[in-house]
C-alpha cells in the first residue's frame, strides 16, 4: 500500500539523517486522470521549515478568487476524503505527517512543477 511505501522511504531517509516530503499532483485531462506522486529527500533543517514554505506558497498560488478553500489541512485526514471527488489537486505531506492540499481551479495556470 501507499502507506507502507511511505513508511519504508521515511525510514530509509531517516537512516541517512534526511527528512522527506511527498508531493502529489492530480490533474484531470478530458476526464482522464494523470497523477504524479513524488518523494523528495531534504536536509533536516530544510525539512523543519518545509511546512511553512509550502503553506505560504499555496496561499499565494495564482488563483485570486477561489471557489474552494485554498489550503486544506491534511493533519487528520487523507487527501481523498478532503478534496471533492473529481477535482484536480496538489498535495504535500511531510514525512509520515499529513500536510496540505490545494484544489487546482485552473489547470492551465497551475504549474505542474509547483511542488518542486
Secondary structure as GFF3:
##gff-version 3
##sequence-region A 1 116
A	DSSP	alpha_helix	2	15	.	.	.	ID=ss1
A	DSSP	beta_strand	18	29	.	.	.	ID=ss2
A	DSSP	beta_strand	32	43	.	.	.	ID=ss3
A	DSSP	alpha_helix	44	59	.	.	.	ID=ss4
A	DSSP	beta_strand	72	73	.	.	.	ID=ss5
A	DSSP	alpha_helix	79	82	.	.	.	ID=ss6
A	DSSP	beta_strand	89	94	.	.	.	ID=ss7
A	DSSP	beta_strand	97	103	.	.	.	ID=ss8
###
